[in-house]
Structure formats: C-alpha cells, structure tokens
Amino acid sequence: MFHAFALFALILLIAPFQPAFATQDFSVIKSQAQLSDDTYLEADTLESRLQIQGQRLVHQSLISDSQVSYFLSTTKDVQTIAVRGTANLQNAMIDLTVSLQADPVLDIKLHQGFASAARAIYANMKPYLNKNQPIHITGHSLGGAIAVILGMYLQTDGYAVTQVITFGQPKVTNVTGAKKFDDLPLIRVVTLHDIVPLVPPISPLQIKNLDIFWHMGTEVILMGDKQYAETSGVKSALRATKFTTSIPSEKNLHAHKMTTYLARINELLASPVEVPYKTDINLFGFSFD
C-alpha cells in the first residue's frame, strides 16, 4: 500500500510539468531511422549508403572498451551523430538491471553503463565536431540511450543540439535528471510491443526513495495500421508498469528490430492517424486517461 501511495504522490507532483505535443513529421523521423539502421552496416558499405541519403561520412569508430560503434556524418547544414545499439534483446535486459549513480559532469543521476559509453564516444568524436554547426543525434536501442546522454553532454558544453530522435530507447535518468534536461529536443519513437523502452521497470525500492527511472521528451508510439499515439512523463512512465520479468517473446523481439520500426514509419508517411493512448490504469479512483 505504501508503494502505491508513494508512486501516486510522486505522479501528482510531476503531472503539471507535462509538455505540449507538436505535430510529427514522419519524413524527418524516417530519415533518422534510416541513419540509425545504417549504424549496423559494415564499414565498407556505410559510406556509399550515406551518400545515397545525402550525407558525407566524417568519422566512424568502434569504442574498444564498450564495443559501441558510432559514426559522424554531415550535410552542408547539419552534423549527425548516429550510435549503434544491440540486436540482442536478452542481453539488453540484463544490462539494464543497474541502479542510478551520480554523474559529476551533468550533476544528475544516470545509468552508468550508458553514461560511460557516451563519455567515451564524446571524447573520440570531439576533434571532428564543428561547434558552429547544429547537431542531430540518433540511435536505436542502447544506442538511443547513449544518444540522449550525448545530447546532454553536448548541450552542456555549448553545442547546438537541435534534434534527438531515438528508436526503442531504454530509460537513462531519474525524475530530477529528466526535469533538468527537459529542453533537450528529444523524440522517442517506440513500437507498441517493444519492451526495451519500458526498462528499467519501476521497482519498489525506487518508489520508496522517490528516485525512479524516468523517460524524457515526447514518446511517439507506432501503433500499426497507419496509427500512432503520443505520450510523455506520467503516461509514458506508467506504460512501464505493464512490463513483467518474463522472458521476452518472439513478438517482443520482432517489435524491437529496426526493420519493424522502418516498416511502421513507412505506413505513417501518408495520412497518419493520431489516436489517444490509454493506460487503463487507475490509482485510488484516479484515472490517468
């Protein structure tokens, strides 16, 4: 009972700070999805694929300690950072069972595995960045989580981060961290049955300490059948309460793949239909729908 009441109280405190949504441009989302998908390409085919997309490859690297790969590309107007994720959902679930720890650079709490990888990428790419040109950042799965933290570091250092779009991204920080960086221009694209964006799930210890993992930005849920929904903050967090610790199913694995994301996004390029997202959750007689 205490855990439920504490969660309810925390949600009431946070609820007034939910942002308004803007109309989504799925052609922009598709271009970033393609770049996120490109991170899985072999090095010898990446450059030619980027050229087809109007991008010039500036730098690509595999960080040896974390085995995280990323590339930096550019057009005449924008620099783009794309971070590779993982296709192994089972391993991703194991990697996400860590607690939040203080980050001395940002003065917030972060998932330390993601933060360590983001710092290594930032140090590696910094010599190639142009501080006078806007930056877009994208990534899939764990790459999306690293992309968000990279956005935080870059924004803190005065770079113009004008767009962050992630796909199937897990949580990276807590309520305080999300609030501090609520001006980060983040869109989190998820498919309805992808469970990676729901982890780490809300735990009783986090509720007791009022220190729960919390998503940032606008969540765009690809529902299928040319439909999508949008959530943020409270509704987005409550989606995680439906997550269980059972072994991911084939349906969940399929929902997490970039091929699935690209197919759902393609459906929404012409005449997308926005529908309300229903949590179907009630606490003490209060409906969050």
VEXDREN-2710 file (C-alpha; in Angstrom, 1 decimal):
% VEXDREN-2710
k/r/px/py/pz
1/MET/0.0/0.0/0.0
2/PHE/2.8/2.4/0.8
3/HIS/4.5/1.8/-2.5
4/ALA/1.3/2.5/-4.4
5/PHE/0.6/5.7/-2.4
6/ALA/4.2/6.9/-2.8
7/LEU/4.0/6.4/-6.6
8/PHE/0.7/8.2/-6.7
9/ALA/2.1/11.1/-4.7
10/LEU/5.1/11.4/-6.9
11/ILE/3.0/11.3/-10.1
12/LEU/0.8/14.1/-8.8
13/LEU/3.8/16.2/-8.1
14/ILE/5.2/15.6/-11.6
15/ALA/2.0/15.7/-13.7
16/PRO/1.7/19.5/-14.1
17/PHE/5.0/19.6/-15.9
18/GLN/3.9/17.6/-19.0
19/PRO/4.9/19.3/-22.3
20/ALA/2.5/20.0/-25.2
21/PHE/3.0/18.0/-28.3
22/ALA/3.9/19.3/-31.7
23/THR/2.7/17.7/-35.0
24/GLN/5.0/14.9/-36.0
25/ASP/6.8/15.0/-39.4
26/PHE/7.3/11.3/-40.2
27/SER/9.5/12.1/-43.1
28/VAL/12.0/13.5/-40.7
29/ILE/11.6/10.6/-38.3
30/LYS/12.2/8.2/-41.3
31/SER/15.4/9.9/-42.3
32/GLN/16.8/9.4/-38.7
33/ALA/15.5/5.9/-38.6
34/GLN/17.5/5.1/-41.8
35/LEU/20.6/6.6/-40.2
36/SER/20.1/4.6/-37.1
37/ASP/19.7/1.5/-39.3
38/ASP/22.9/2.4/-41.1
39/THR/24.9/2.0/-37.9
40/TYR/24.6/-1.8/-38.3
41/LEU/26.3/-1.7/-41.7
42/GLU/29.8/-2.9/-42.3
43/ALA/32.3/-0.1/-42.7
44/ASP/32.9/-0.7/-46.4
45/THR/29.2/-0.2/-47.2
46/LEU/28.4/2.6/-44.8
47/GLU/29.9/5.5/-46.8
48/SER/28.1/4.6/-50.1
49/ARG/24.8/4.2/-48.2
50/LEU/25.2/7.6/-46.6
51/GLN/26.0/9.3/-49.9
52/ILE/22.6/8.0/-51.2
53/GLN/21.0/9.7/-48.3
54/GLY/22.7/13.0/-49.0
55/GLN/25.2/12.5/-46.1
56/ARG/29.0/12.7/-46.1
57/LEU/30.8/10.4/-43.7
58/VAL/33.2/12.4/-41.5
59/HIS/34.3/9.8/-38.9
60/GLN/33.4/6.3/-37.8
61/SER/34.7/4.4/-34.8
62/LEU/34.3/1.4/-32.6
63/ILE/35.0/2.1/-28.9
64/SER/37.0/-0.9/-27.8
65/ASP/36.1/-0.9/-24.1
66/SER/32.3/-0.9/-24.6
67/GLN/32.2/-2.3/-28.2
68/VAL/29.9/0.6/-29.0
69/SER/30.1/1.9/-32.6
70/TYR/29.0/5.2/-33.9
71/PHE/29.5/7.5/-36.9
72/LEU/29.5/11.2/-37.5
73/SER/28.2/12.5/-40.9
74/THR/27.4/15.9/-42.3
75/THR/25.4/17.8/-44.8
76/LYS/26.1/21.4/-45.6
77/ASP/23.7/22.5/-42.8
78/VAL/23.8/19.8/-40.1
79/GLN/26.1/17.3/-38.3
80/THR/24.6/14.0/-37.4
81/ILE/25.8/11.5/-34.8
82/ALA/24.3/8.0/-35.0
83/VAL/25.0/5.4/-32.4
84/ARG/24.7/1.6/-32.9
85/GLY/22.6/-0.4/-30.5
86/THR/22.3/-4.1/-30.0
87/ALA/20.0/-6.6/-31.7
88/ASN/20.2/-9.0/-28.7
89/LEU/17.2/-8.2/-26.5
90/GLN/18.0/-10.8/-23.9
91/ASN/21.4/-9.2/-23.2
92/ALA/19.9/-5.7/-23.2
93/MET/17.5/-6.8/-20.4
94/ILE/20.4/-8.0/-18.3
95/ASP/22.5/-4.8/-18.9
96/LEU/19.6/-2.7/-17.7
97/THR/19.4/-4.1/-14.1
98/VAL/21.7/-1.5/-12.6
99/SER/21.0/1.4/-10.3
100/LEU/21.3/5.1/-11.0
101/GLN/24.6/6.7/-10.0
102/ALA/25.6/10.4/-9.8
103/ASP/27.3/11.9/-12.9
104/PRO/29.9/14.5/-11.9
105/VAL/29.7/16.3/-15.3
106/LEU/26.0/16.8/-15.5
107/ASP/25.2/16.8/-11.8
108/ILE/22.4/14.4/-12.2
109/LYS/22.0/10.6/-11.8
110/LEU/22.4/8.4/-14.8
111/HIS/22.5/4.8/-15.9
112/GLN/26.3/4.4/-15.6
113/GLY/26.8/1.9/-18.4
114/PHE/25.2/4.3/-20.8
115/ALA/27.0/7.3/-19.4
116/SER/30.4/5.7/-19.6
117/ALA/29.8/4.7/-23.2
118/ALA/28.6/8.2/-24.0
119/ARG/31.7/9.9/-22.5
120/ALA/34.0/7.6/-24.5
121/ILE/32.2/8.4/-27.7
122/TYR/32.2/12.2/-26.9
123/ALA/36.0/12.1/-26.3
124/ASN/36.5/10.2/-29.5
125/MET/34.4/12.4/-31.7
126/LYS/35.2/15.9/-30.3
127/PRO/38.1/16.6/-32.6
128/TYR/35.8/16.1/-35.6
129/LEU/32.9/18.3/-34.4
130/ASN/32.1/21.8/-35.7
131/LYS/30.8/24.0/-32.8
132/ASN/29.3/26.4/-35.3
133/GLN/27.0/23.9/-36.9
134/PRO/23.8/22.3/-35.5
135/ILE/23.9/18.7/-34.3
136/HIS/21.3/16.0/-34.8
137/ILE/21.7/12.7/-32.8
138/THR/20.0/9.4/-33.3
139/GLY/20.3/5.8/-32.2
140/HIS/18.4/2.5/-31.8
141/SER/18.1/0.5/-28.5
142/LEU/21.1/1.0/-26.2
143/GLY/22.4/3.3/-28.9
144/GLY/19.4/5.5/-28.4
145/ALA/20.1/5.7/-24.6
146/ILE/23.7/6.7/-25.4
147/ALA/22.4/9.3/-27.9
148/VAL/20.3/11.0/-25.3
149/ILE/23.2/11.3/-22.8
150/LEU/25.5/12.5/-25.6
151/GLY/22.9/15.2/-26.2
152/MET/23.1/16.2/-22.6
153/TYR/27.0/16.5/-22.7
154/LEU/27.0/18.4/-25.9
155/GLN/24.3/20.8/-24.8
156/THR/26.1/21.4/-21.5
157/ASP/29.3/22.2/-23.5
158/GLY/27.5/24.8/-25.6
159/TYR/26.9/22.8/-28.8
160/ALA/23.7/23.5/-30.7
161/VAL/21.8/20.2/-30.3
162/THR/18.6/20.9/-32.3
163/GLN/17.3/17.3/-32.7
164/VAL/17.5/14.0/-30.9
165/ILE/15.4/11.1/-32.3
166/THR/15.7/7.6/-30.8
167/PHE/14.2/4.3/-31.5
168/GLY/13.4/1.6/-28.9
169/GLN/15.4/3.6/-26.3
170/PRO/15.5/2.5/-22.6
171/LYS/15.5/5.0/-19.7
172/VAL/18.7/6.8/-18.8
173/THR/18.0/9.0/-15.8
174/ASN/15.5/9.8/-13.0
175/VAL/12.8/12.4/-12.5
176/THR/15.3/15.1/-11.4
177/GLY/17.6/14.4/-14.4
178/ALA/14.7/14.4/-16.8
179/LYS/13.4/17.7/-15.5
180/LYS/16.9/19.4/-15.7
181/PHE/17.2/18.5/-19.4
182/ASP/13.5/18.9/-20.3
183/ASP/14.6/21.4/-23.0
184/LEU/16.6/18.7/-24.9
185/PRO/14.7/18.4/-28.2
186/LEU/14.0/14.7/-27.8
187/ILE/11.5/12.5/-29.7
188/ARG/11.5/8.8/-28.6
189/VAL/9.9/6.6/-31.2
190/VAL/8.7/3.2/-29.9
191/THR/6.6/0.3/-31.2
192/LEU/3.7/-0.8/-29.1
193/HIS/5.1/-4.2/-28.2
194/ASP/8.8/-3.2/-27.8
195/ILE/9.6/-3.7/-24.1
196/VAL/13.1/-2.2/-24.2
197/PRO/11.7/1.4/-23.8
198/LEU/9.9/0.2/-20.7
199/VAL/13.0/-0.8/-18.8
200/PRO/14.4/-0.5/-16.2
201/PRO/10.9/-1.0/-14.8
202/ILE/9.7/0.9/-11.7
203/SER/10.9/-1.0/-8.6
204/PRO/9.6/-0.8/-5.0
205/LEU/12.9/0.5/-3.8
206/GLN/12.8/3.3/-6.3
207/ILE/9.3/4.2/-5.3
208/LYS/10.3/4.2/-1.6
209/ASN/13.2/6.6/-2.3
210/LEU/11.1/8.7/-4.7
211/ASP/14.0/8.1/-7.2
212/ILE/12.6/6.2/-10.1
213/PHE/13.9/5.9/-13.7
214/TRP/12.1/8.4/-15.8
215/HIS/11.8/9.0/-19.6
216/MET/12.4/12.4/-21.1
217/GLY/10.9/14.0/-24.2
218/THR/7.9/13.1/-26.3
219/GLU/7.1/9.4/-26.9
220/VAL/5.7/8.6/-30.3
221/ILE/4.1/5.1/-30.2
222/LEU/3.8/3.4/-33.6
223/MET/0.5/1.5/-33.2
224/GLY/0.3/-0.1/-36.6
225/ASP/-2.5/0.3/-39.2
226/LYS/-1.3/3.8/-40.0
227/GLN/-2.0/4.9/-36.5
228/TYR/0.2/6.5/-33.8
229/ALA/-0.2/7.9/-30.3
230/GLU/1.9/10.3/-28.2
231/THR/2.7/10.3/-24.5
232/SER/5.2/11.9/-22.1
233/GLY/6.0/12.0/-18.5
234/VAL/3.4/10.2/-16.3
235/LYS/1.7/8.3/-19.1
236/SER/5.0/7.2/-20.5
237/ALA/6.2/6.0/-17.1
238/LEU/3.0/4.2/-16.4
239/ARG/3.5/2.1/-19.6
240/ALA/6.4/0.5/-17.8
241/THR/4.1/-0.8/-15.0
242/LYS/2.8/-3.3/-17.6
243/PHE/6.3/-4.8/-18.0
244/THR/7.0/-8.2/-16.4
245/THR/10.2/-10.0/-15.8
246/SER/9.2/-12.9/-18.0
247/ILE/11.4/-14.0/-20.9
248/PRO/10.9/-11.7/-23.9
249/SER/8.7/-13.4/-26.6
250/GLU/9.3/-13.6/-30.3
251/LYS/6.7/-10.8/-30.6
252/ASN/8.8/-8.5/-28.4
253/LEU/12.0/-9.4/-30.3
254/HIS/10.3/-8.6/-33.6
255/ALA/8.9/-5.3/-32.2
256/HIS/12.4/-4.2/-31.2
257/LYS/14.0/-4.6/-34.7
258/MET/14.9/-1.6/-36.8
259/THR/13.2/-3.3/-39.8
260/THR/10.0/-3.2/-37.8
261/TYR/10.4/0.4/-36.9
262/LEU/11.1/1.3/-40.5
263/ALA/8.0/-0.6/-41.7
264/ARG/5.8/1.2/-39.2
265/ILE/7.2/4.6/-40.0
266/ASN/6.7/4.0/-43.8
267/GLU/3.0/3.4/-43.0
268/LEU/2.8/6.8/-41.5
269/LEU/4.3/8.9/-44.3
270/ALA/0.9/9.5/-45.9
271/SER/-2.2/10.4/-43.9
272/PRO/-1.2/9.2/-40.5
273/VAL/-3.9/9.0/-37.9
274/GLU/-3.2/10.1/-34.3
275/VAL/-5.2/8.1/-31.6
276/PRO/-5.2/8.6/-27.9
277/TYR/-3.1/6.2/-25.8
278/LYS/-5.0/4.5/-23.0
279/THR/-3.0/3.3/-20.0
280/ASP/-6.1/1.7/-18.5
281/ILE/-4.6/2.3/-15.1
282/ASN/-6.4/3.7/-12.0
283/LEU/-5.0/4.5/-8.6
284/PHE/-7.2/5.3/-5.6
285/GLY/-10.1/6.0/-8.1
286/PHE/-7.9/8.4/-10.2
287/SER/-7.7/7.6/-13.9
288/PHE/-4.6/8.6/-15.8
289/ASP/-6.6/8.6/-19.1
END
